[in-house]
């Protein structure tokens, strides 16, 4: 302004008064210009502020939209530490309004016992550091849920601290799973401790091994030092090291498992047996990078097995141990001698290898393994021949004693096998000797009866002959008159009657004998007979089954004769099944009572049955279908039954074989 005035004066354009006026005019113009500039700048700043506020509002709106759409619970606090925002997920979770939650209102939903957990908020807030809190927050249904709350400091566009923003996740189910996992791990730990199991884990990538305290105890490693896998392997007995390493490497190659037993050598040179199992653990990509294993001290079991092995080797009979699948686990030397196999040829094979080939097909297909794997389901030797097969194919009779044993690995059966060839031969000789004695006894009795008959019949027969001779002589001489003929005939009739009386007495003696008749319980009699004929049943490879009616009324009779009648029927049944298959060699003895004053005994076999030609002659004397038979057995049975007032019948049974049934009356005295 001063400059302009000086120029004007110098040029003489204006005078001094005008100069002053002009000065003020220029000054006003300059001031107006500067004011207009400030107004323009202020207007520009106002427009910028409005744009910034709109942008901020738009940014905040976008944040709210994003926050409300987020699946997690989001909150914000201001510089005073009070909450200024909660997203829709938070409000939906708590069931409260934004107004209720603002400031410290949200704390009302925190479990009273967890309020102290929120004390970590203020120190983190003051230090402007991230924070993490876990507490229980009440859900809209009233249930308290565990919340994991993470917050971080936030700044405004100018970088100034503006408060905190945080997100919350419901971790209730995760915590439950973690708790269940911890409990499971604790149970596993307790189980492994109770079972004396050691656990180890091999990292196959780093070739590093972690071992539990129990493994350190088993292998006698220091409790704190880190153990390498090589050191672990060095504990394995040199003789077992290669086999164990092969098993482990195979499991790793196949991404599978292994199981084996091996020895370890401890620092004090003691040897212990270890039962080991291992399995590759697959990761998320399906590959295995870890081998998880367990180890157990089985030294005591191995020692017991060695003692058992010694006992079985010392046993005078053959010993076979069979598993639940019928596979042979163990045999002793006597089995090798009996069957002609080497031990290695039997171990791992099914027990069918010792069974005759004729049992390998048809109805006998299960005679081998099943006979051993289910011994409790049948009695010894039931419905089968007890024969064994040697390696050369020859067969020999055996006696087997089965002992089922329940083990942790399942049912095993310990079988003691005895060759009974010599015993059966001795029993056969004894049986034949008994038959010879019985035959001689019968011959002796027949001789006595013959001598008795000759003595008793001699006089009447001689008298008859003398009278007949005299009559003939009288006729020849012509001196026989009717009176003399009548006398002679009377004498002949009398002598004939004497002879008949002698025969009747002998017949009565045969029928009734001299025994005293008494009460007979047929059930007790059948039980005694079953015991008596057991040797014959074994010799014929037959089984006897009984079916006895309870509360059977007694009868009156000669127990020896009734017993002999039943024995004859049972022995006939044995003979009838000589050609029957072994599983059908069964004799069934049954008693019955139909309530009409009669009790019965039935003997049934599974032989060829009764032929049409023999049906009508079964009870005839001297009729027999056996080459060595005399034809007296069934005749004697009928005679005994009829002598007791009973009846006997025979028929072919349903399903094959014959059935003989006799019935005896119950006397009034017996029923009272």
C-alpha positions as CSV (number, residue, x, y, z in Angstrom):
1,X,0.0,0.0,0.0
2,X,2.8,2.5,0.9
3,X,4.5,1.6,-2.3
4,X,1.5,2.4,-4.4
5,X,1.2,5.8,-2.7
6,X,4.9,6.7,-3.3
7,X,4.6,5.9,-7.0
8,X,1.5,8.0,-7.4
9,X,3.2,11.1,-5.7
10,X,6.3,10.7,-7.7
11,X,4.5,10.6,-11.0
12,X,2.4,13.6,-10.0
13,X,-0.7,11.9,-10.8
14,X,-2.5,12.8,-7.7
15,X,-2.1,15.3,-5.0
16,X,-1.4,14.7,-1.3
17,X,-5.0,14.7,-0.2
18,X,-5.9,12.5,-2.9
19,X,-3.1,10.3,-2.0
20,X,-4.6,9.8,1.4
21,X,-8.0,9.0,0.0
22,X,-6.5,6.6,-2.5
23,X,-4.5,4.9,0.2
24,X,-7.6,4.1,2.1
25,X,-9.3,3.0,-1.0
26,X,-6.6,0.6,-1.9
27,X,-6.4,-0.6,1.7
28,X,-10.1,-1.4,1.7
29,X,-9.8,-3.2,-1.6
30,X,-6.9,-5.3,-0.3
31,X,-8.7,-6.1,2.9
32,X,-11.8,-7.1,0.8
33,X,-9.6,-9.3,-1.4
34,X,-8.1,-11.1,1.6
35,X,-11.5,-11.5,3.2
36,X,-13.0,-13.0,0.1
37,X,-10.0,-15.4,-0.1
38,X,-10.6,-16.5,3.5
39,X,-14.3,-17.0,2.8
40,X,-13.5,-19.1,-0.3
41,X,-11.0,-21.2,1.7
42,X,-13.5,-21.6,4.6
43,X,-16.2,-22.7,2.1
44,X,-13.7,-25.2,0.6
45,X,-12.9,-26.6,4.1
46,X,-16.6,-26.9,4.9
47,X,-17.2,-28.9,1.8
48,X,-14.2,-31.1,2.6
49,X,-15.5,-31.6,6.1
50,X,-18.9,-32.5,4.9
51,X,-17.4,-35.0,2.4
52,X,-15.2,-36.5,5.2
53,X,-18.2,-36.9,7.5
54,X,-20.2,-38.5,4.8
55,X,-17.3,-40.8,4.0
56,X,-17.0,-41.6,7.7
57,X,-20.7,-42.3,8.0
58,X,-20.6,-44.5,4.9
59,X,-17.6,-46.3,6.3
60,X,-19.3,-46.8,9.6
61,X,-22.4,-48.1,7.8
62,X,-20.4,-50.5,5.8
63,X,-18.7,-51.7,9.0
64,X,-22.0,-52.2,10.7
65,X,-23.4,-54.2,7.7
66,X,-20.3,-56.4,7.7
67,X,-20.3,-56.7,11.5
68,X,-23.9,-57.7,11.5
69,X,-23.3,-60.3,8.8
70,X,-20.4,-61.8,10.6
71,X,-21.0,-65.2,12.3
72,X,-19.1,-64.2,15.4
73,X,-20.1,-61.9,18.2
74,X,-18.4,-58.4,17.7
75,X,-18.1,-55.5,20.2
76,X,-16.4,-52.1,20.2
77,X,-15.4,-49.8,23.0
78,X,-14.4,-46.2,23.1
79,X,-11.4,-44.4,24.6
80,X,-13.1,-44.5,28.0
81,X,-13.2,-48.3,27.9
82,X,-17.0,-48.5,27.7
83,X,-18.7,-50.5,25.1
84,X,-20.2,-48.5,22.3
85,X,-21.2,-51.2,19.8
86,X,-22.5,-54.8,19.6
87,X,-23.3,-56.5,16.3
88,X,-26.5,-58.3,15.5
89,X,-25.0,-61.8,16.3
90,X,-24.2,-60.6,19.9
91,X,-27.7,-59.2,20.4
92,X,-29.3,-62.4,18.9
93,X,-27.2,-64.5,21.2
94,X,-28.0,-62.6,24.4
95,X,-31.5,-61.7,23.5
96,X,-31.0,-58.2,24.7
97,X,-31.1,-54.7,23.0
98,X,-28.2,-52.6,22.1
99,X,-29.3,-50.0,24.7
100,X,-29.2,-52.7,27.4
101,X,-25.7,-53.8,26.4
102,X,-24.0,-50.4,26.0
103,X,-21.4,-49.3,28.5
104,X,-21.1,-52.0,31.3
105,X,-24.6,-53.3,30.6
106,X,-23.3,-56.4,28.8
107,X,-21.7,-57.6,32.1
108,X,-25.1,-58.4,33.4
109,X,-25.1,-61.5,31.2
110,X,-21.8,-62.8,32.5
111,X,-21.9,-65.7,35.0
112,X,-21.4,-64.3,38.5
113,X,-18.6,-66.7,39.1
114,X,-16.7,-65.5,36.0
115,X,-16.8,-61.7,36.6
116,X,-13.3,-61.8,38.0
117,X,-12.2,-63.2,34.7
118,X,-12.9,-59.8,33.2
119,X,-10.3,-58.1,35.4
120,X,-7.7,-58.7,32.6
121,X,-9.5,-56.1,30.4
122,X,-8.4,-52.9,32.1
123,X,-4.7,-53.7,32.3
124,X,-4.6,-54.6,28.7
125,X,-6.7,-51.6,27.8
126,X,-4.4,-49.2,29.6
127,X,-1.4,-50.8,28.0
128,X,-3.0,-50.8,24.6
129,X,-2.3,-54.5,24.2
130,X,-4.3,-57.4,22.7
131,X,-6.4,-59.3,25.3
132,X,-8.0,-62.7,25.6
133,X,-10.7,-63.6,28.0
134,X,-12.8,-66.7,28.6
135,X,-16.1,-66.5,30.5
136,X,-19.6,-67.8,30.6
137,X,-22.2,-65.6,28.9
138,X,-26.0,-66.2,29.3
139,X,-27.7,-67.1,26.1
140,X,-31.2,-66.0,25.2
141,X,-32.6,-69.4,26.4
142,X,-31.0,-68.9,29.8
143,X,-28.1,-71.3,29.4
144,X,-24.6,-70.1,30.1
145,X,-22.2,-70.8,27.3
146,X,-18.4,-70.5,27.4
147,X,-17.2,-67.6,25.3
148,X,-13.6,-67.0,24.0
149,X,-13.3,-63.2,23.7
150,X,-10.3,-61.6,21.9
151,X,-9.8,-57.8,21.6
152,X,-7.3,-55.6,19.9
153,X,-6.7,-51.8,20.1
154,X,-8.0,-49.7,17.2
155,X,-7.0,-46.2,15.9
156,X,-8.7,-43.5,13.9
157,X,-7.5,-42.3,10.5
158,X,-5.1,-39.9,12.1
159,X,-3.6,-42.8,14.0
160,X,-5.0,-41.8,17.4
161,X,-6.2,-44.5,19.8
162,X,-9.9,-44.9,19.4
163,X,-10.7,-47.8,21.7
164,X,-10.9,-51.6,21.3
165,X,-12.7,-54.0,18.9
166,X,-13.2,-57.6,19.8
167,X,-14.8,-60.8,18.6
168,X,-16.3,-63.7,20.6
169,X,-16.8,-67.3,19.7
170,X,-19.0,-69.9,21.5
171,X,-16.4,-72.6,22.6
172,X,-18.7,-74.6,24.8
173,X,-18.7,-77.7,22.6
174,X,-15.0,-77.4,22.0
175,X,-14.3,-77.3,25.7
176,X,-16.6,-80.3,26.2
177,X,-14.7,-82.2,23.6
178,X,-11.4,-81.1,25.2
179,X,-12.7,-82.2,28.6
180,X,-13.9,-85.6,27.1
181,X,-10.5,-86.0,25.4
182,X,-8.7,-85.2,28.7
183,X,-10.9,-87.7,30.5
184,X,-10.3,-90.3,27.8
185,X,-6.6,-89.7,27.9
186,X,-6.7,-90.1,31.7
187,X,-8.6,-93.3,31.4
188,X,-6.2,-94.6,28.8
189,X,-3.3,-93.6,31.1
190,X,-5.0,-95.4,34.0
191,X,-5.7,-98.4,31.8
192,X,-2.1,-98.6,30.5
193,X,-0.8,-98.3,34.0
194,X,-3.2,-100.9,35.3
195,X,-2.2,-103.2,32.5
196,X,1.5,-102.4,32.9
197,X,1.6,-101.2,29.4
198,X,4.4,-98.9,28.2
199,X,3.6,-96.5,25.3
200,X,6.0,-95.1,22.7
201,X,5.8,-93.0,19.6
202,X,8.3,-93.0,16.7
203,X,8.5,-89.9,14.4
204,X,9.5,-91.6,11.2
205,X,10.5,-88.3,9.5
206,X,12.9,-87.2,12.2
207,X,13.6,-90.7,13.4
208,X,13.0,-89.6,17.0
209,X,11.2,-91.6,19.6
210,X,9.2,-90.5,22.6
211,X,8.7,-93.1,25.4
212,X,6.5,-93.1,28.5
213,X,7.7,-93.6,32.0
214,X,6.5,-97.2,31.9
215,X,8.7,-97.9,28.9
216,X,11.7,-96.4,30.7
217,X,10.9,-98.7,33.6
218,X,10.6,-101.8,31.4
219,X,13.7,-101.1,29.4
220,X,15.6,-99.5,32.4
221,X,16.3,-96.2,30.6
222,X,17.1,-93.1,32.7
223,X,13.9,-91.2,33.6
224,X,15.0,-87.8,32.2
225,X,17.5,-88.3,29.4
226,X,16.3,-88.2,25.8
227,X,16.5,-91.7,24.2
228,X,17.2,-92.2,20.5
229,X,15.5,-94.9,18.5
230,X,18.9,-96.6,18.0
231,X,19.3,-96.9,21.8
232,X,15.8,-98.3,22.0
233,X,16.6,-101.0,19.4
234,X,19.9,-101.8,21.1
235,X,17.9,-103.1,24.1
236,X,16.4,-105.8,21.9
237,X,18.1,-109.2,22.2
238,X,20.5,-109.7,19.3
239,X,18.8,-113.0,18.3
240,X,15.4,-111.2,18.1
241,X,16.6,-107.8,16.7
242,X,16.4,-108.6,13.0
243,X,12.9,-110.1,13.3
244,X,11.6,-107.2,15.2
245,X,13.1,-104.7,12.8
246,X,11.7,-106.5,9.9
247,X,8.2,-106.4,11.5
248,X,8.5,-102.7,12.2
249,X,9.8,-101.9,8.7
250,X,7.0,-103.9,7.1
251,X,4.4,-102.0,9.1
252,X,5.9,-98.7,8.0
253,X,6.1,-99.8,4.3
254,X,2.5,-101.1,4.3
255,X,1.2,-98.3,6.5
256,X,-0.2,-101.0,8.7
257,X,0.6,-102.7,12.0
258,X,2.7,-105.4,13.6
259,X,2.5,-107.6,16.7
260,X,5.2,-109.9,18.0
261,X,7.0,-111.1,21.1
262,X,10.7,-110.6,21.6
263,X,13.4,-110.5,24.3
264,X,15.3,-107.5,25.7
265,X,18.6,-107.4,27.5
266,X,18.8,-105.0,30.4
267,X,21.9,-103.3,31.6
268,X,22.3,-105.9,34.4
269,X,22.3,-108.6,31.7
270,X,18.9,-109.9,32.8
271,X,16.6,-111.0,29.9
272,X,13.0,-110.0,29.9
273,X,10.2,-111.0,27.4
274,X,8.3,-108.1,25.8
275,X,4.9,-108.3,24.0
276,X,4.9,-105.5,21.5
277,X,2.4,-104.0,19.1
278,X,2.7,-101.0,16.8
279,X,0.5,-99.2,14.3
280,X,1.1,-96.4,11.8
281,X,-1.0,-93.3,12.5
282,X,-2.4,-91.6,9.5
283,X,-2.3,-87.8,9.2
284,X,-4.7,-85.5,7.5
285,X,-3.2,-86.1,4.1
286,X,-3.6,-89.8,4.5
287,X,0.1,-90.5,5.0
288,X,1.7,-91.9,8.1
289,X,4.5,-90.1,9.7
290,X,4.2,-91.6,13.2
291,X,4.4,-95.2,14.5
292,X,2.5,-95.6,17.8
293,X,3.4,-98.7,19.9
294,X,2.8,-100.4,23.2
295,X,5.1,-102.7,25.1
296,X,4.2,-105.1,27.9
297,X,6.4,-107.3,30.1
298,X,5.3,-110.9,29.4
299,X,8.2,-112.6,31.1
300,X,6.0,-114.4,33.7
301,X,3.7,-115.6,31.1
302,X,6.6,-116.9,29.0
303,X,8.0,-118.6,32.0
304,X,4.6,-120.2,32.7
305,X,4.5,-121.3,29.1
306,X,7.9,-122.9,29.4
307,X,6.7,-124.8,32.5
308,X,3.6,-125.8,30.7
309,X,5.7,-127.0,27.8
310,X,7.8,-129.0,30.2
311,X,4.7,-130.5,31.7
312,X,3.2,-131.4,28.4
313,X,6.4,-133.0,27.2
314,X,6.5,-135.1,30.4
315,X,2.9,-136.2,29.9
316,X,2.5,-139.9,29.2
317,X,-0.3,-139.1,26.8
318,X,-0.3,-136.9,23.6
319,X,-1.1,-133.3,24.2
320,X,-2.6,-130.9,21.6
321,X,-3.6,-127.3,22.1
322,X,-6.1,-126.0,19.6
323,X,-7.4,-122.4,19.2
324,X,-11.0,-121.3,18.6
325,X,-10.5,-121.7,14.8
326,X,-9.4,-125.3,15.2
327,X,-5.7,-124.5,14.5
328,X,-3.0,-126.4,16.3
329,X,-1.0,-124.2,18.7
330,X,1.1,-126.7,20.5
331,X,1.9,-130.4,20.5
332,X,4.2,-132.5,22.6
333,X,6.7,-135.2,21.6
334,X,4.2,-138.0,22.3
335,X,1.9,-136.6,19.6
336,X,4.8,-136.7,17.1
337,X,5.3,-140.4,18.0
338,X,1.6,-141.2,17.8
339,X,0.9,-139.5,14.5
340,X,4.3,-139.7,12.8
341,X,4.5,-135.9,12.1
342,X,7.3,-133.5,13.0
343,X,6.2,-130.7,15.3
344,X,6.7,-128.0,12.6
345,X,4.3,-130.0,10.3
346,X,1.4,-129.6,12.8
347,X,1.8,-126.1,14.3
348,X,-0.6,-123.8,12.5
349,X,-2.5,-126.5,10.7
350,X,-6.1,-127.3,11.4
351,X,-6.8,-130.3,13.6
352,X,-8.5,-132.0,10.6
353,X,-5.0,-133.2,9.7
354,X,-5.3,-135.7,12.5
355,X,-8.8,-136.8,11.6
356,X,-9.5,-139.8,9.2
357,X,-10.2,-138.8,5.6
358,X,-13.6,-140.4,5.6
359,X,-14.7,-137.7,8.0
360,X,-13.7,-134.9,5.7
361,X,-16.9,-134.9,3.6
362,X,-20.6,-135.2,4.0
363,X,-22.2,-135.3,7.5
364,X,-18.8,-135.8,9.1
365,X,-17.3,-132.6,7.7
366,X,-17.3,-130.9,11.0
367,X,-16.0,-133.9,13.0
368,X,-12.5,-132.4,13.2
369,X,-12.2,-128.7,14.1
370,X,-15.7,-128.3,15.5
371,X,-15.2,-131.3,17.8
372,X,-12.3,-129.4,19.5
373,X,-13.7,-125.8,19.2
374,X,-17.0,-126.6,20.9
375,X,-16.3,-129.4,23.4
376,X,-19.0,-128.2,25.8
377,X,-21.7,-128.8,23.2
378,X,-21.4,-132.6,23.2
379,X,-20.2,-135.4,25.3
380,X,-17.0,-137.2,24.5
381,X,-17.3,-139.4,21.5
382,X,-20.9,-138.7,20.9
383,X,-22.2,-139.8,17.5
384,X,-18.7,-140.4,16.1
385,X,-15.9,-142.9,16.0
386,X,-12.9,-142.0,18.1
387,X,-10.3,-142.7,15.5
388,X,-7.3,-140.8,14.5
389,X,-5.2,-140.7,11.3
390,X,-1.4,-141.0,11.2
391,X,0.8,-139.2,8.6
392,X,0.9,-142.5,6.5
393,X,-2.9,-142.6,6.4
394,X,-3.4,-145.5,8.8
395,X,-6.0,-145.2,11.5
396,X,-6.0,-146.1,15.1
397,X,-8.5,-145.9,18.0
398,X,-8.0,-143.1,20.5
399,X,-9.5,-141.7,23.7
400,X,-9.6,-137.9,24.0
401,X,-10.1,-135.8,27.1
402,X,-11.0,-132.2,26.2
403,X,-10.4,-129.2,28.5
404,X,-11.7,-125.9,27.2
405,X,-9.7,-122.9,28.6
406,X,-10.9,-119.2,28.3
407,X,-7.9,-116.9,27.5
408,X,-7.6,-113.2,26.6
409,X,-7.1,-114.3,23.0
410,X,-10.3,-116.4,23.1
411,X,-11.2,-120.0,23.8
412,X,-8.5,-122.7,23.4
413,X,-8.9,-126.4,24.0
414,X,-6.4,-128.6,25.6
415,X,-6.8,-132.2,24.3
416,X,-5.1,-135.3,25.8
417,X,-4.9,-138.1,23.3
418,X,-4.4,-141.7,24.3
419,X,-3.8,-144.6,21.9
420,X,-6.3,-147.3,23.1
421,X,-5.4,-149.9,20.5
422,X,-3.8,-152.2,23.1
423,X,-6.6,-151.6,25.6
424,X,-9.3,-152.4,23.1
425,X,-7.4,-155.5,22.0
426,X,-7.3,-156.6,25.7
427,X,-11.0,-155.8,26.2
428,X,-11.8,-157.8,23.0
429,X,-9.9,-160.8,24.4
430,X,-11.7,-160.4,27.7
431,X,-15.1,-160.1,25.9
432,X,-14.4,-163.2,23.9
433,X,-13.4,-165.0,27.1
434,X,-16.6,-163.9,28.7
435,X,-18.6,-165.2,25.8
436,X,-16.7,-168.5,25.9
437,X,-17.4,-168.8,29.6
438,X,-21.1,-167.9,29.0
439,X,-21.2,-170.5,26.3
440,X,-19.6,-173.1,28.5
441,X,-22.1,-172.3,31.2
442,X,-24.9,-172.7,28.8
443,X,-23.5,-176.0,27.6
444,X,-23.0,-177.1,31.2
445,X,-26.6,-176.1,32.0
446,X,-27.8,-177.9,28.9
447,X,-25.9,-181.0,30.0
448,X,-27.4,-180.8,33.4
449,X,-30.8,-180.4,31.9
450,X,-30.2,-183.3,29.5
451,X,-29.0,-185.5,32.3
452,X,-32.0,-184.5,34.4
453,X,-34.4,-185.2,31.5
454,X,-32.8,-188.5,30.8
455,X,-33.1,-189.5,34.5
456,X,-36.6,-188.3,34.9
457,X,-37.9,-189.6,31.5
458,X,-36.1,-193.0,31.6
459,X,-38.7,-194.8,33.8
460,X,-41.9,-193.6,32.1
461,X,-40.5,-194.1,28.7
462,X,-39.2,-197.6,29.7
463,X,-42.6,-198.5,31.1
464,X,-44.3,-197.3,27.9
465,X,-41.8,-199.4,25.8
466,X,-42.4,-202.5,28.0
467,X,-46.2,-202.2,27.9
468,X,-46.1,-201.7,24.1
469,X,-43.8,-204.7,23.7
470,X,-46.0,-206.9,25.9
471,X,-49.1,-205.9,23.9
472,X,-47.3,-206.8,20.7
473,X,-46.3,-210.2,22.0
474,X,-49.9,-210.8,23.3
475,X,-51.2,-209.9,19.8
476,X,-48.7,-212.2,18.2
477,X,-49.7,-215.1,20.4
478,X,-53.3,-214.4,20.1
479,X,-53.8,-214.2,23.8
480,X,-54.7,-210.4,24.0
481,X,-58.2,-209.8,25.1
482,X,-60.0,-206.5,25.4
483,X,-59.6,-206.3,29.2
484,X,-55.8,-206.8,28.9
485,X,-55.6,-204.2,26.1
486,X,-57.4,-201.7,28.2
487,X,-55.1,-202.3,31.1
488,X,-52.0,-201.9,28.9
489,X,-53.3,-198.7,27.3
490,X,-54.1,-197.3,30.8
491,X,-50.5,-197.9,31.8
492,X,-49.2,-196.3,28.6
493,X,-51.4,-193.1,29.3
494,X,-50.2,-192.9,32.8
495,X,-46.6,-193.2,31.9
496,X,-47.1,-190.6,29.1
497,X,-48.6,-188.2,31.6
498,X,-45.6,-188.7,33.9
499,X,-43.3,-187.8,31.0
500,X,-45.4,-184.7,30.3
501,X,-45.3,-183.6,33.9
502,X,-41.5,-183.9,33.8
503,X,-41.3,-181.7,30.7
504,X,-43.7,-179.2,32.3
505,X,-41.6,-178.9,35.4
506,X,-38.5,-178.3,33.3
507,X,-40.4,-175.7,31.3
508,X,-41.6,-174.0,34.5
509,X,-38.1,-174.0,35.8
510,X,-36.9,-172.4,32.7
511,X,-39.6,-169.8,32.8
512,X,-39.8,-169.0,36.5
513,X,-36.5,-170.2,37.9
514,X,-35.9,-170.4,41.6
515,X,-35.5,-166.7,42.3
516,X,-37.8,-164.8,44.6
517,X,-40.1,-162.4,42.9
518,X,-40.2,-158.8,44.2
519,X,-40.7,-155.1,43.3
520,X,-38.8,-153.9,40.3
521,X,-38.2,-150.2,39.4
522,X,-37.6,-150.3,35.6
523,X,-35.8,-146.9,35.6
524,X,-33.2,-148.2,38.2
525,X,-32.9,-151.4,36.2
526,X,-32.2,-149.6,33.0
527,X,-29.6,-147.4,34.6
528,X,-27.8,-150.5,36.0
529,X,-27.9,-152.2,32.6
530,X,-26.5,-149.0,30.9
531,X,-23.6,-149.2,33.2
532,X,-23.1,-153.0,32.8
533,X,-23.1,-153.0,29.0
534,X,-20.9,-149.9,28.6
535,X,-17.8,-152.0,27.8
536,X,-19.7,-153.8,25.0
537,X,-20.9,-150.4,23.8
538,X,-17.4,-149.1,23.6
539,X,-16.2,-152.2,21.8
540,X,-19.0,-151.7,19.2
541,X,-18.3,-147.9,19.1
542,X,-21.9,-147.3,20.1
543,X,-23.5,-144.7,22.3
544,X,-26.3,-145.5,24.7
545,X,-29.1,-142.9,25.3
546,X,-31.8,-143.2,27.9
547,X,-35.2,-141.6,28.1
548,X,-36.8,-142.5,31.5
549,X,-40.4,-141.5,32.4
550,X,-40.5,-139.9,35.9
551,X,-42.4,-141.5,38.7
552,X,-42.7,-144.9,36.9
553,X,-44.8,-147.3,39.0
554,X,-42.9,-150.5,40.1
555,X,-43.8,-154.0,38.8
556,X,-43.6,-157.4,40.4
557,X,-41.2,-160.0,39.0
558,X,-37.8,-161.6,38.8
559,X,-35.3,-158.7,38.4
560,X,-32.6,-161.1,37.1
561,X,-34.9,-162.4,34.3
562,X,-36.1,-158.9,33.3
563,X,-32.6,-157.7,33.4
564,X,-31.5,-160.5,31.1
565,X,-34.3,-159.7,28.7
566,X,-33.3,-156.1,28.4
567,X,-29.6,-157.0,28.0
568,X,-30.4,-159.4,25.2
569,X,-32.3,-156.7,23.4
570,X,-29.5,-154.2,23.9
571,X,-26.8,-156.7,22.6
572,X,-29.0,-157.5,19.6
573,X,-29.1,-153.7,18.9
574,X,-25.2,-153.6,19.1
575,X,-25.0,-156.4,16.6
576,X,-27.6,-154.8,14.3
577,X,-25.5,-151.7,13.8
578,X,-22.2,-153.3,12.9
579,X,-22.4,-151.9,9.4
580,X,-24.0,-148.6,10.3
581,X,-22.0,-145.3,10.0
582,X,-20.3,-144.2,13.2
583,X,-22.6,-141.3,13.8
584,X,-25.7,-143.5,13.7
585,X,-24.5,-146.1,16.2
586,X,-26.9,-145.1,19.0
587,X,-29.0,-147.4,21.2
588,X,-31.9,-145.7,22.8
589,X,-33.6,-147.3,25.9
590,X,-36.8,-145.7,27.0
591,X,-39.4,-146.5,29.7
592,X,-43.1,-145.4,29.5
593,X,-46.4,-145.6,31.4
594,X,-49.6,-145.0,29.6
595,X,-51.8,-145.0,32.8
596,X,-53.7,-148.2,32.0
597,X,-51.9,-150.4,34.5
598,X,-49.1,-151.3,32.1
599,X,-45.4,-150.1,32.0
600,X,-43.1,-150.6,29.1
601,X,-39.5,-150.8,28.1
602,X,-38.4,-150.0,24.5
603,X,-35.0,-150.6,22.9
604,X,-34.3,-148.9,19.6
605,X,-31.3,-149.2,17.2
606,X,-30.3,-147.4,14.0
607,X,-29.3,-150.5,12.0
608,X,-30.7,-152.0,8.8
609,X,-34.1,-152.7,10.4
610,X,-36.3,-155.9,10.3
611,X,-36.6,-157.6,6.9
612,X,-39.9,-158.8,5.6
613,X,-38.6,-162.4,5.6
614,X,-37.6,-162.3,9.3
615,X,-40.6,-160.3,10.6
616,X,-42.8,-163.3,11.4
617,X,-40.1,-165.5,12.8
618,X,-38.2,-163.1,15.1
619,X,-39.2,-164.9,18.3
620,X,-38.9,-168.5,17.0
621,X,-36.4,-170.7,18.7
622,X,-33.2,-171.4,16.7
623,X,-34.1,-168.7,14.1
624,X,-31.3,-166.3,13.5
625,X,-30.0,-163.8,10.9
626,X,-26.5,-164.0,12.3
627,X,-23.9,-166.5,11.1
628,X,-22.7,-167.1,14.6
629,X,-26.1,-166.9,16.3
630,X,-28.1,-169.8,17.9
631,X,-31.5,-168.2,17.5
632,X,-32.4,-168.4,21.2
633,X,-32.0,-164.8,22.4
634,X,-35.3,-163.3,21.3
635,X,-37.1,-166.6,22.2
636,X,-35.8,-166.4,25.7
637,X,-36.9,-162.7,25.9
638,X,-40.4,-163.6,24.9
639,X,-40.5,-166.5,27.3
640,X,-39.4,-164.2,30.2
641,X,-41.9,-161.5,29.2
642,X,-44.8,-163.9,28.9
643,X,-43.8,-165.6,32.2
644,X,-44.4,-162.2,33.8
645,X,-47.8,-161.7,32.1
646,X,-46.5,-159.3,29.5
647,X,-46.3,-159.0,25.7
648,X,-43.5,-158.1,23.3
649,X,-43.5,-156.6,19.8
650,X,-41.1,-155.5,17.2
651,X,-41.3,-152.9,14.4
652,X,-39.2,-150.8,12.1
653,X,-38.7,-147.3,13.5
654,X,-39.2,-144.0,11.7
655,X,-35.8,-142.8,10.5
656,X,-34.3,-146.2,10.2
657,X,-33.5,-149.1,12.6
658,X,-35.7,-151.4,14.7
659,X,-37.6,-150.9,17.9
660,X,-38.4,-153.8,20.4
661,X,-41.0,-152.9,23.0
662,X,-42.3,-155.1,25.8
663,X,-45.1,-154.3,28.3
664,X,-45.5,-155.7,31.8
665,X,-48.6,-155.4,34.1
666,X,-48.7,-153.5,37.3
667,X,-50.2,-155.6,40.1
668,X,-52.7,-154.0,42.6
669,X,-50.3,-154.7,45.5
670,X,-47.6,-152.6,43.7
671,X,-49.8,-149.6,43.2
672,X,-51.1,-149.4,46.8
